[in-house]
Amino acid sequence: MTLPLDRAALDALAEELATRLRPLALQARLALIDATVDGRLVFTTSFGLEDQALTHALRMAKSRAEIVTLDTGRLFPETYDTWAETEAAYGFRIRAYAPEREAEERFVAQEGINGFRHSVAARQACCGFRKVEPLGRALAGAAGWLTGLRAGQSANRAETPLAEADHARGLIKLNPIADWTREALAELIHGNYVPYNVLHDRGFPSIGCAPCTRAVKLGEPERAGRWWWEQAGKQECGLHVPGASAGAPGSEIRPGQEPGAFEPATSSQSSNPELVA
């Protein structure tokens, strides 16, 4: 099926795919995606448990999907180790997309190396040039985008479908393990000796950039350790926010998300629109 370009046809294809994918096992889901979505398929991995399971499944299925990553420059050493171990285990190179140099230098010069803690706007700006803009380059010309999103990761992701229309990017977004449990993922990982990030064994169910991720406390949701200094409920970097444009972080500033007492406020919300757009 040729990927449609108009909004209605994109919605129809996403709905059809979600329905057809639902009863299938993972390998069959990947085969259906390969056969149905014409054009370039891209899987973006951040080397977490979900993405490692999908990398294994894609390689075993000999999928044509390209496996790429966003190297933010602020990842944990353990994440880079997992990256290297994955390449060695499966015998291929994972293409990296890095932040644009001038944007990074401009942000650090204005806000400081850890200036993302000054405000939600500054944090969104950091996510913007480290993740969202490189993602736009990674997905340029793609017809389908595969992700490791799961409904069980957070309340904000509870309605994650198996397939959805990404109108901002003009492609089909595919979440083939959206309905998987964390226990099923762990079983696949350990049963197939898939390399995984050792931080998962240290209380990190969700792993992002090192300064923006902590271990979770007993009873907390899986993503509670991401941007933990912000008000709980909608901590997203902008990659997976429905309706967000390809170049802009997606969560808004809300009451309770003012700068913390441990760091001074800056003028990032108003003085440099280029950084906070």
Long-range contacts (C-beta under 8 A, 24 or more apart in sequence): 1-36, 1-37, 1-38, 2-38, 3-37, 3-38, 3-39, 3-143, 3-144, 3-171, 3-172, 5-170, 7-165, 7-167, 10-165, 10-167, 10-170, 10-172, 11-165, 13-165, 13-172, 14-161, 14-163, 14-164, 14-165, 14-172, 14-173, 15-163, 17-162, 17-163, 17-172, 17-174, 18-161, 18-162, 18-163, 18-164, 21-162, 21-163, 21-176, 22-162, 22-179, 26-57, 26-176, 26-177, 27-57, 27-60, 27-61, 29-162, 29-176, 30-57, 30-58, 30-61, 30-63, 30-65, 30-176, 31-61, 33-63, 33-65, 33-144, 33-146, 33-174, 33-176, 34-61, 34-63, 34-64, 34-65, 37-143, 37-144, 37-172, 37-174, 38-143, 39-141, 39-142, 39-143, 39-144, 40-66, 40-141, 40-142, 40-143, 40-144, 41-65, 41-66, 41-142, 41-143, 41-144, 41-145, 41-146, 42-66, 42-68, 42-138, 42-139, 42-142, 42-144, 42-145, 42-146, 43-67, 43-68, 43-145, 43-146, 43-147, 44-68, 44-69, 44-70, 44-135, 44-138, 44-139, 44-145, 44-146, 44-147, 44-239, 45-69, 45-94, 45-148, 46-70, 46-79, 46-148, 46-207, 46-208, 47-79, 47-82, 47-83, 47-86, 47-197, 47-207, 48-148, 48-197, 48-200, 48-206, 48-207, 49-182, 49-185, 49-186, 49-189, 49-196, 49-197, 49-200, 49-205, 50-148, 50-149, 50-150, 50-177, 50-180, 50-185, 51-148, 52-82, 52-86, 52-189, 52-194, 52-195, 52-196, 52-197, 53-148, 53-177, 53-180, 53-185, 53-188, 53-189, 53-194, 54-146, 54-148, 54-176, 54-177, 55-86, 55-90, 55-194, 56-90, 56-188, 56-189, 56-192, 56-194, 57-176, 57-188, 58-146, 59-90, 59-92, 65-144, 65-146, 66-95, 67-92, 67-94, 67-95, 68-94, 68-95, 68-96, 68-97, 68-138, 69-94, 69-95, 69-96, 69-97, 70-96, 70-97, 70-130, 70-131, 70-134, 70-135, 70-138, 71-96, 71-97, 71-98, 72-99, 72-130, 72-131, 72-209, 73-98, 73-99, 73-104, 73-130, 74-130, 74-209, 74-210, 74-211, 74-212, 75-209, 75-210, 76-197, 76-199, 76-207, 76-210, 76-213, 78-197, 78-198, 78-199, 79-197, 79-199, 79-207, 81-197, 81-198, 82-195, 82-196, 82-197, 82-198, 85-195, 86-195, 89-194, 89-195, 95-138, 97-134, 97-135, 97-137, 97-138, 98-134, 99-129, 99-130, 99-133, 99-134, 100-129, 100-133, 100-134, 103-129, 103-133, 104-129, 104-130, 106-274, 106-275, 107-275, 110-266, 110-268, 110-272, 110-275, 111-266, 111-268, 111-275, 114-211, 114-263, 115-266, 115-268, 116-211, 116-212, 117-229, 117-259, 117-260, 117-262, 117-263, 118-259, 118-263, 118-264, 118-265, 118-266, 118-268, 119-253, 119-257, 119-258, 119-259, 119-265, 119-266, 119-268, 119-269, 120-230, 120-251, 120-252, 120-253, 120-254, 120-257, 121-253, 121-268, 121-269, 121-276, 122-266, 122-268, 122-269, 122-275, 122-276, 123-212, 123-227, 123-230, 124-237, 124-238, 124-249, 124-251, 124-276, 125-249, 125-268, 125-275, 125-276, 125-277, 127-237, 127-238, 127-249, 128-238, 128-247, 128-248, 128-249, 128-277, 130-209, 131-237, 131-238, 131-239, 132-237, 132-238, 132-239, 132-246, 132-247, 132-248, 132-249, 133-247, 135-239, 135-246, 136-169, 136-246, 136-247, 139-169, 139-171, 139-246, 142-169, 142-171, 143-171, 143-172, 144-171, 144-172, 144-173, 144-174, 145-169, 145-171, 145-172, 145-173, 145-174, 146-174, 146-175, 146-176, 147-173, 147-174, 147-175, 147-240, 148-175, 148-177, 149-175, 149-177, 149-178, 149-240, 150-175, 150-177, 150-178, 150-179, 150-180, 150-182, 150-185, 151-178, 151-179, 152-180, 152-181, 152-182, 152-222, 153-206, 153-221, 153-222, 153-223, 154-221, 154-222, 154-223, 155-221, 155-233, 156-223, 156-233, 156-234, 156-235, 156-236, 157-240, 164-242, 167-243, 168-243, 168-244, 168-245, 168-246, 169-246, 182-222, 208-237, 229-260, 230-257, 231-255, 231-256, 231-257, 248-277
